[in-house]
Amino acid sequence: MADFDGDGFDDVFATVSSEDGKNLLYRKHGDFTFTEIAGEGGVADGNGPRTPRPTRSWFDYDNDGDPDLLVVRFGRTCSTRTKGKDDKVSSASSTSRRRRVSSAT
């Protein structure tokens, strides 16, 4: 759990180990509800026959005070660097795949 979007509420990321499964990123709202946003955040995919068992960690990769998400699979790393509540989330992997997605609701 980490507050990736800077709204003051801890959000939840869960990895799914099944080959065709999708990872889950839940944005917490102030009323004790969550919205699943892994697809729009660019962290849902990545499971496959060569990358079946993921693990993840939140840490401040770029030293900007925001938690960043590192997802590691056998032979493939996919990291997400947050840019704050109203900015963008930047995703990159060791396979040179880069994309930018909004962290706004």
C-alpha positions in Angstrom: 0.0 0.0 0.0 1.1 3.5 -0.8 -0.5 6.9 -1.6 0.6 7.0 -5.2 -1.6 9.8 -6.3 -1.0 12.1 -3.3 -4.6 12.4 -2.1 -3.9 11.4 1.5 -5.3 7.9 1.2 -3.3 4.7 0.8 -3.9 2.9 -2.5 -3.4 -0.8 -3.0 -1.5 -2.7 -5.8 -1.9 -6.5 -6.0 0.0 -8.8 -8.4 -1.8 -11.8 -9.9 0.2 -14.9 -10.7 -2.0 -16.6 -13.2 -0.7 -16.6 -16.8 -3.7 -14.7 -18.1 -4.5 -12.8 -14.9 -4.5 -9.0 -14.6 -2.8 -7.1 -11.8 -4.9 -4.8 -9.7 -4.4 -1.2 -8.6 -7.1 0.2 -6.4 -7.3 3.9 -5.8 -8.8 4.6 -2.4 -11.4 7.4 -1.9 -12.2 9.2 1.3 -15.4 7.3 1.8 -13.8 3.9 2.3 -14.4 2.8 -1.3 -11.9 1.9 -4.0 -11.8 2.1 -7.8 -9.7 -0.4 -9.8 -7.5 1.5 -12.2 -4.6 -0.9 -13.2 -5.5 -0.9 -16.9 -5.5 2.9 -17.2 -2.4 3.1 -15.0 -0.5 0.7 -17.3 0.3 -1.9 -14.6 -2.4 -4.5 -15.3 -0.6 -6.6 -17.9 2.6 -8.5 -18.0 1.7 -12.0 -17.0 2.7 -14.7 -19.5 4.3 -18.1 -19.8 7.8 -16.6 -19.2 6.8 -14.2 -16.4 4.3 -16.1 -14.2 5.3 -15.0 -10.7 5.5 -11.3 -10.0 6.5 -9.4 -7.0 6.3 -5.7 -6.3 7.6 -2.9 -4.0 6.8 0.7 -3.4 9.8 3.0 -2.9 10.9 6.5 -3.9 13.0 5.7 -7.0 13.5 9.3 -8.2 13.9 10.9 -4.7 10.9 13.3 -5.3 9.0 12.3 -2.2 6.3 10.3 -4.1 6.1 6.5 -3.9 7.1 4.7 -7.1 6.0 1.1 -7.9 8.5 -1.5 -9.0 7.0 -4.8 -10.4 9.5 -7.6 -11.0 8.8 -10.7 -13.0 11.3 -13.4 -14.0 13.4 -11.7 -16.7 11.3 -8.6 -16.9 11.1 -5.4 -14.8 8.2 -2.9 -15.1 8.5 0.2 -13.0 6.0 3.0 -12.6 7.2 6.5 -11.5 4.5 8.7 -10.0 4.6 12.5 -10.6 2.1 13.7 -8.0 -1.6 14.1 -7.6 -2.4 16.2 -10.6 0.5 15.2 -12.9 1.3 12.1 -14.9 2.3 8.5 -14.0 5.3 7.4 -16.1 5.7 3.7 -16.8 8.8 2.1 -18.3 10.2 -1.5 -18.5 13.5 -3.0 -19.2 12.2 -4.0 -22.6 12.2 -0.3 -23.6 8.5 0.0 -23.4 7.5 3.5 -22.3 4.1 5.1 -21.8 2.5 8.0 -19.9 -0.9 7.8 -18.3 -2.9 10.1 -16.1 -3.2 9.5 -12.4 -6.3 11.6 -12.1 -9.7 10.0 -11.6 
